Amino acid sequence: MDRSERNARAWQDPGNWIGQRWLGLYRSADDDRLWVPKVPRALGWTVNLARPVGVIILMALVVAVLLLAYAVVGA
């Protein structure tokens, strides 16, 4: 099995999705991609939380949204 088949199999496994699939929380050590499409694909992309960089990206996005909300509401 080549890399793309392994990644596709991991992406299709419901056990690799945390919570509702449309939320886009994905964690699979078998999938070597950092960015993966959400289900359904029309909702965009998400990070693979099994990758350390993926966790850092998710935390940075959450902090950015909180800072932006504070700047808008707190101003």
RAHU-V780798 format. One record per residue. N is the residue number from 1. NEAR is the number of other C-alpha atoms within 10 Angstrom. Layout:
# RAHU-V780798
n = {N,N}
near = {NEAR,NEAR}
This chain:
# RAHU-V780798
n = {1,2,3,4,5,6,7,8,9,10,11,12,13,14,15,16,17,18,19,20,21,22,23,24,25,26,27,28,29,30,31,32,33,34,35,36,37,38,39,40,41,42,43,44,45,46,47,48,49,50,51,52,53,54,55,56,57,58,59,60,61,62,63,64,65,66,67,68,69,70,71,72,73,74,75}
near = {5,6,12,12,11,13,17,13,12,20,22,11,10,12,12,20,21,14,12,11,14,15,14,21,17,25,20,18,13,15,22,16,16,16,15,19,16,20,18,12,10,9,12,12,14,19,22,28,21,18,17,10,13,19,16,13,16,16,12,12,12,12,12,12,12,12,13,12,12,11,10,9,8,8,6}
